[in-house]
Amino acid sequence: MGSVSWMRGRPKLAGCTTAKAGIVTDRQTAPHRDPTADQAFLDAQRLKVRLDAAHVSRVTLFMASDDSDGMTGQHVLADAGIAQCSVMG
């Protein structure tokens, strides 16, 4: 479980990338939120939805279930397509 910042090559995210911080809550980000930056981030994603902990937890539950028992060595991203946009433009 972790952030996709390592795939995006984002500057100034060494702490996030190293710590593999996966989920940030609204309470943590509220003091620093900027509606313009939020919209720019949504515009950069393939899927135009603001992800939350529920999106990540559903992927986690799938990976912990018997339904994923044939999977090995995969990167499963719940990132609304932001990593793909960073690589493909």
C-alpha positions as a Markdown table, in Angstrom:
| # | Residue | x | y | z |
|---|---|---|---|---|
| 1 | Met | 0.0 | 0.0 | 0.0 |
| 2 | Gly | 1.4 | 3.3 | -0.9 |
| 3 | Ser | 1.4 | 6.5 | -2.9 |
| 4 | Val | 1.8 | 6.7 | -6.7 |
| 5 | Ser | 4.3 | 9.6 | -6.2 |
| 6 | Trp | 7.2 | 7.3 | -7.0 |
| 7 | Met | 5.6 | 6.7 | -10.4 |
| 8 | Arg | 5.0 | 10.3 | -11.2 |
| 9 | Gly | 8.5 | 11.7 | -10.6 |
| 10 | Arg | 7.2 | 14.5 | -8.5 |
| 11 | Pro | 9.7 | 17.0 | -7.0 |
| 12 | Lys | 9.6 | 17.7 | -3.2 |
| 13 | Leu | 7.8 | 14.4 | -2.4 |
| 14 | Ala | 10.8 | 12.5 | -1.1 |
| 15 | Gly | 9.2 | 12.0 | 2.3 |
| 16 | Cys | 5.9 | 10.8 | 0.9 |
| 17 | Thr | 7.6 | 8.5 | -1.6 |
| 18 | Thr | 9.9 | 7.1 | 1.1 |
| 19 | Ala | 7.2 | 6.7 | 3.7 |
| 20 | Lys | 4.7 | 5.3 | 1.1 |
| 21 | Ala | 1.9 | 7.3 | 2.6 |
| 22 | Gly | -1.2 | 6.0 | 0.9 |
| 23 | Ile | -4.3 | 7.7 | 2.4 |
| 24 | Val | -4.6 | 11.4 | 3.4 |
| 25 | Thr | -7.8 | 12.5 | 5.1 |
| 26 | Asp | -9.8 | 15.6 | 4.6 |
| 27 | Arg | -9.0 | 16.7 | 8.1 |
| 28 | Gln | -5.3 | 16.6 | 7.3 |
| 29 | Thr | -5.6 | 18.5 | 4.1 |
| 30 | Ala | -8.4 | 21.0 | 4.9 |
| 31 | Pro | -6.0 | 23.7 | 6.1 |
| 32 | His | -4.0 | 23.5 | 2.9 |
| 33 | Arg | -6.7 | 23.0 | 0.3 |
| 34 | Asp | -6.9 | 25.3 | -2.7 |
| 35 | Pro | -10.0 | 24.9 | -4.9 |
| 36 | Thr | -8.0 | 25.9 | -8.0 |
| 37 | Ala | -5.3 | 23.3 | -7.3 |
| 38 | Asp | -8.0 | 20.7 | -6.5 |
| 39 | Gln | -9.6 | 21.3 | -9.9 |
| 40 | Ala | -6.3 | 21.2 | -11.7 |
| 41 | Phe | -5.5 | 17.9 | -10.1 |
| 42 | Leu | -8.9 | 16.5 | -11.1 |
| 43 | Asp | -8.4 | 17.8 | -14.6 |
| 44 | Ala | -5.1 | 15.9 | -14.8 |
| 45 | Gln | -6.7 | 12.6 | -13.9 |
| 46 | Arg | -8.3 | 10.2 | -16.4 |
| 47 | Leu | -11.3 | 9.7 | -14.2 |
| 48 | Lys | -12.8 | 12.9 | -12.9 |
| 49 | Val | -13.5 | 11.8 | -9.3 |
| 50 | Arg | -11.9 | 12.8 | -6.0 |
| 51 | Leu | -10.7 | 9.6 | -4.5 |
| 52 | Asp | -11.1 | 8.9 | -0.8 |
| 53 | Ala | -10.3 | 6.1 | 1.7 |
| 54 | Ala | -13.3 | 4.0 | 0.5 |
| 55 | His | -11.7 | 3.7 | -3.0 |
| 56 | Val | -8.5 | 2.4 | -1.6 |
| 57 | Ser | -10.2 | 0.1 | 1.0 |
| 58 | Arg | -12.2 | -1.7 | -1.8 |
| 59 | Val | -8.9 | -2.5 | -3.6 |
| 60 | Thr | -7.4 | -3.6 | -0.3 |
| 61 | Leu | -10.3 | -5.9 | 0.5 |
| 62 | Phe | -10.1 | -7.4 | -3.0 |
| 63 | Met | -6.4 | -8.1 | -2.5 |
| 64 | Ala | -7.0 | -9.7 | 0.9 |
| 65 | Ser | -9.8 | -11.9 | -0.5 |
| 66 | Asp | -9.7 | -15.3 | -2.1 |
| 67 | Asp | -10.7 | -13.6 | -5.4 |
| 68 | Ser | -7.1 | -12.3 | -5.8 |
| 69 | Asp | -5.4 | -15.6 | -4.8 |
| 70 | Gly | -3.9 | -16.1 | -8.3 |
| 71 | Met | -2.3 | -12.7 | -8.4 |
| 72 | Thr | 1.4 | -12.2 | -7.8 |
| 73 | Gly | 3.8 | -9.4 | -8.3 |
| 74 | Gln | 1.3 | -6.8 | -9.5 |
| 75 | His | 1.0 | -3.1 | -9.1 |
| 76 | Val | -2.7 | -2.4 | -8.5 |
| 77 | Leu | -3.4 | 1.3 | -8.5 |
| 78 | Ala | -6.5 | 3.1 | -7.2 |
| 79 | Asp | -5.4 | 6.5 | -8.5 |
| 80 | Ala | -8.1 | 7.6 | -10.9 |
| 81 | Gly | -5.6 | 7.4 | -13.7 |
| 82 | Ile | -3.1 | 10.1 | -12.5 |
| 83 | Ala | -0.1 | 7.8 | -12.8 |
| 84 | Gln | -1.0 | 7.0 | -16.4 |
| 85 | Cys | -1.5 | 10.6 | -17.2 |
| 86 | Ser | 2.0 | 11.4 | -15.8 |
| 87 | Val | 3.6 | 8.8 | -18.0 |
| 88 | Met | 1.6 | 9.2 | -21.2 |
| 89 | Gly | 0.8 | 12.9 | -21.0 |
